[in-house]
Amino acid sequence: MKRIIKTLISVSLVVAMAITVVGCGKKTPDPLDGKDIVVYSGDYVYKDAVVQLSSNWNPHTYQTTDQSYPIDFITSGLYSFYYNDELHPIEGKKPYEGYVILPEMAASLPVDVTEQIKALDNNKYGIPEDITSGYAYTIDLNPDAVWENGTPITAETYVYSMKQLLDPKMNNYRASDYYQGTFTIANGAKYFFQGTTNCADTMGEIAFEDLVKGEDGNYYAKDGDPIYLAVDFALDWLQGDTLKTYVDYYGDASFSLKYWDELAAAADEDGLIPLNDDTYAKFSDVTTGNANWGETVADVCNYFVKKTVYEDNYSFDNVGIFASDTYQITLVFGKSLAGFNLLYNLSGNWIVYQPYYDELKTQIEGTDAWTTTYATSLKTTMSYGPYKMTAFQADKAMTFERNETWYGYKDGKHVFVDPEDPEHVYPMYQTTKIETQVVAEPADRKLMFLKGQLMGYGLQAEDFDEYRSSDYCYVTPSETIFFFIFNGYMDAIKNREANESFDQSKYDLETMTLTSFRKAVAVTYDKEALCSAVSPSRSGGYGLIGNSYLYDPETGSRYRDTEQAKKVLCDFYSVDVSKYDSLDDAVASITGYDPVVAKELYKQAFDEALAAGYITDNDKDGKCDQIISIEYASSAHSAFMEKTLNYLNEKMAEVLVGTPFEGKIQFAESAPLGDAWSDNIRNGLSDTVLGGWSGSALDPFSVTDCYANPSRQYDAKWFDSTKTQLTITIDGKELTTSLKNWSDALNGDTVTIDGKDYNFGDGMVDVNTRLDILAAIEGAVLQTYDYIPMLQDAGMSLLSQQVYYVIEDYNPVMGRGGITYLRYNYDEAAWAEYVASQEDGKLSY
Amino acid sequence: MTKYILQRILLMLMTLLIITCMCFILIRMLPLPELPIGDPRSVVIEKQREAFGYNKPYLVQFGIFLKNVFTKFNWGISDKLYFGQNVADIFVQKLPATIIVNLYSIILSIPLGIMLGIFAALKKNTWIDHTISTLTMVVISVPSFVYAFLIQYILCFKLGWFPLLMNSGTNYFSWDMFLSMVPAVLSLSFGVIAGFTRTTRAELTEVLTSEFMLLARTKGLTRRQATIRHALKNCMVVILPSIFGEFIGIMGGSLIIERIFSIPGVGALYLNSINAPDYNMFLLITVFYCVIGLLASIIVDISYGFIDPRIRMGSRK
């Protein structure tokens, strides 16, 4: 019966769409305007080098950018981004100033069918009652899309692949991309977690007053899930520790232990006890009965854990994807998704080749878990993009060649007008072959590049002087801001100072926790000079959110260019805007470097540290007796690290002349910590590092999570974002809530402020309101001085003379066009001749 | 002799078992790499570990390990570098490149080293001997990766005689592939050549002054005949064992050379398995090197009997 209903609805959707298409249809003008498409001849080989070669490019399990490297060549998304040119014009924009999103593996743009899907099976996908759009779409598939062996790619391929992706037995890393976050397939989580119980730290988001008391006397969340108290359950805000760990360590020095043994004994295997009036009262006594722990009853909600029991044997029929025709899929989402974000999320793909996938997945002996070797070698890979893999040698090389079965080579749509030669239309993907090999050493990469054996070379510090002004040198901006994180975790600092090997008469760690000290450090360094000295491709960093972030990808508007973002910088650097002609001039005046103010602040820090007993001045000479030792968390010793620390110490020494700290502040490199550097910073075991966050350059709003979510914050152990209140004026009304709540609300969660629900997520409020909130959060975090912005990341590289970019300006969405638009000056034969004709066969850049 | 060889093989197997057991237990005693919280792969790795008996006593774990190795040649699944793939498969893929580069190096360096040593010994205290001895000392004192960079820069980049890196692919016996391996082979060989030159010169110089050499000359043999028939044969008692020792040394030295010349071999895999860490891979390669070492040792011991009949194998007297 279900199948009949599904079929009927599918047919009705197809008919509805057909009518729509016929109704709207009109003869489209010939986009080529009579121009011929140029036909390439010759071999064009793109020669690339990587430090590490992918060992797994399974679209369901890849994790790193190294691993996703082949995916860009051998797959296609449902929609693709292309430059706007004469063939794909955008009104009001010059060619190559923007981009268009066009169907790729899809045949047309998605059609919203939310209303129709809501009517299906008593709204089994759970679309909210009052919602009429944005939750369900049909997507017509490109019937010419086939696997490299010619097997058609149909709607069933998409459905099968999604089923494998969300299969709980497979434990796929990429599954979460589809059951949570922006692109949430309806009921995907229920299928993935079927038969399990998920215990989730509520992060203080649910107050006791928000709970509902059940008939059994226990408390439940509004959605009916039971709430528990975390006795021995790892909590994010405790950085993965449990309350029991703290109680065992501090005992009655910090807690009231009257009911502790009783509560600990009652904890289940997850370390939880059900929340009811009795347990709430006893638990509150433990955490609030001793003032040394510093919590009140209002903080007990930080220990709430929500248990969700997922139904066993959950049917995939309930998951929001089905084939509504041979070449049409219907997607149903758990959250509203529309416009740019919908198409952007569909620019990737999840399909796998069924015969290989079925053959390659194997059960791990003696367990109920499965694993797969799909897409880990040439034999286990099936391509469907512009290129197909033709050779693979683990840790050595991989080769891709044109996939002649790819529809794009024949459909006449994958063409563009080269601004250098507007009279002709050129096919995309001029490259006929891509040869990628592992070249671990930068020195080798440079030699190979100069011999014409590589298409690009990322400049190293020692190369900048020679090549930075080359015509072939390109700067590629990055979204990351590198900032100093300063240790403020007093417990850890005191523990380190208490260590026998630490001589408190000679060294001090506590002074660095003073705001005046950090303010002084913030204006000690000329950031542009620092970049020139240690990493010339980068530039000075002034805010927490980098220059590349676009808040509106459709218009290409950058967050840093907004009035809100500029005001944040002026406030933080104490620039009086009224003294300048414009806000832009005021921002332009910011250098972040003021040695005079720095000296005053160091004097202030000295007085405060002396008063607090952190340091001494026994001989009363007005100089600090101790050295303020700042341990720099080094992942691995390198020339860059050495150069950076030398520079920091040298410039610090210059500024400190004549201050009480003259010769008394030093950065010292830690032992190589590898990946543990971040844990050391979080736990206060090292004192500083130049760290940063990278994320989607198209979503600056999500960056706030890195600074306001205790599970991600570097400073979570000494800065509680759940308790730090921030007031922002929204629509003329002052709203006050925690920093974390603001961040969550900005990223689509509903939070309660003054008894009213607010959601400031994408599409929920106007973008200016979102920018106001983003800027306010950035300002609030900057004012903690836990993070001192130093460098704006960027890369600088040389491009081979064999090729050129059709457009040299960098576009955050399109980059410089990638392999799609890359044009060649020489084919392989001509290039070999050209290189041989150079002196010593060495190219000059 | 046969009995002795069998005894040595059994002894070797027992030694291998003990070494493997020690390595296995020491590796299992290491703290397991922490699994990322929230990563669904963590669940898979935990279940794999459970299946391999990680929660059981070490000897039980070792029993499970031996059973898997001997019944299915299953050395475990990679849980870091090549997640979910059989470590033995990866290892076997990478073995040929390492073996071939090392074999070429041995084929080049041993005859050359011995010849230079003979030449220096025969020309003892002449300028030829002094030149060879000085160069030998210089080469021995400098690590092989230094030559590697020099060879790469001069022969590959400046002169363009060879590719900068080893070619990709598995056609190891093609001319292009051979050419691409030459820089790595040379880098590995310099030290070995110098070592053999020094050893051969020292041994031969001593033997040439022996009384039996005087006897050989007096009974009418030419200098060449006496050197080849008597002096060299006596030298081999010392030189031959060092050939096998050098083989192990080259395998160790190739860890760095493989990285410099991008050789997809076991050396780089060994380093990566330590850094990752990928314990199953690490154990497999460790056992591999043990096997090579033990085999070399047994071959050396057996070869004594053939080189010098005065050395009696297995004799109790």
Interface residues (C-beta under 8 A of the other chain):
Chain A: S55 N56 T61 N171 N172 Y173 A175 S176 G240 I364 E365 G366 T367 D368 A369 T371 T372 T373 T376 A391 Q393 A394 D395 K396 A397 T399 Q437 V438 V439 A440 E441 A443 D444 L447 M448 L450 K451 Q453 D840 G841 K842
Chain B: I37 D39 P40 R41 V43 V44 K47 Q48 E50 A51 I77 L81 Y82 F83 G84 Q85 I90 Q93 K94 F149 Q152 Y153 C156 F157 K158 G160 L164 L165 S168 G169 T170 R259 I260 S262 P264 A268 L269 N272
